[in-house]
Amino acid sequence: MEPCGFLPRVPKSPNRGDRDDMSDTGPNDDPVSLGLVKVKQCGLCAMEFEEHNLPGVVSFQAIANLRNKWGAGLPSSAAKLRSASARYSMVKLCAFCYQFFYDSAD
């Protein structure tokens, strides 16, 4: 079954037995591990997607504001992004997370 292009990428475990017995591909033939497909994280939910499936672009400041509004704050791994200049950097978002930044017509 071929995965849909807009769903997050779930890495296959070599122990799960997902391979067909008839296939000649090895465990290292994943297009991501070979560098054929670029994978990036969504700036808000941190799920991994293929780069072309991240249609939304917002500033890191918008993400920080939304996370503060939700009471989530910034993760400790984002300490380097707490500087004022880093708040203007652009961050890619998946289609689901991008809906939180749409202008409402109400």
Backbone hydrogen bonds, N-H to C=O, Kabsch-Sander energy under -0.5 kcal/mol:
donor,donor_aa,acceptor,acceptor_aa,energy
7,L,4,C,-0.8
9,R,48,E,-2.3
16,R,13,S,-1.3
23,S,20,D,-0.9
29,D,26,G,-1.5
34,L,30,D,-1.8
35,G,32,V,-1.0
36,L,31,P,-2.3
37,V,31,P,-1.2
40,K,49,F,-2.7
42,C,47,M,-2.3
43,G,92,K,-2.6
46,A,42,C,-1.1
49,F,40,K,-2.8
51,E,38,K,-2.6
53,N,50,E,-2.4
54,L,51,E,-1.3
56,G,93,L,-1.9
58,V,91,V,-2.3
60,F,89,S,-2.1
61,Q,87,R,-1.9
63,I,59,S,-1.4
64,A,60,F,-2.6
65,N,61,Q,-2.6
66,L,62,A,-2.1
67,R,63,I,-2.6
68,N,64,A,-2.3
69,K,65,N,-2.2
70,W,66,L,-1.9
71,G,67,R,-0.6
71,G,68,N,-0.7
72,A,67,R,-2.8
73,G,67,R,-1.0
78,A,75,P,-1.9
79,A,76,S,-1.1
81,L,78,A,-1.2
82,R,79,A,-1.4
83,S,80,K,-0.6
87,R,83,S,-0.8
87,R,84,A,-0.6
88,Y,85,S,-1.1
89,S,86,A,-1.4
91,V,58,V,-3.4
93,L,56,G,-2.8
98,Y,94,C,-2.1
99,Q,95,A,-0.8
99,Q,96,F,-0.8
100,F,97,C,-1.4
101,F,98,Y,-1.7
102,Y,99,Q,-0.8
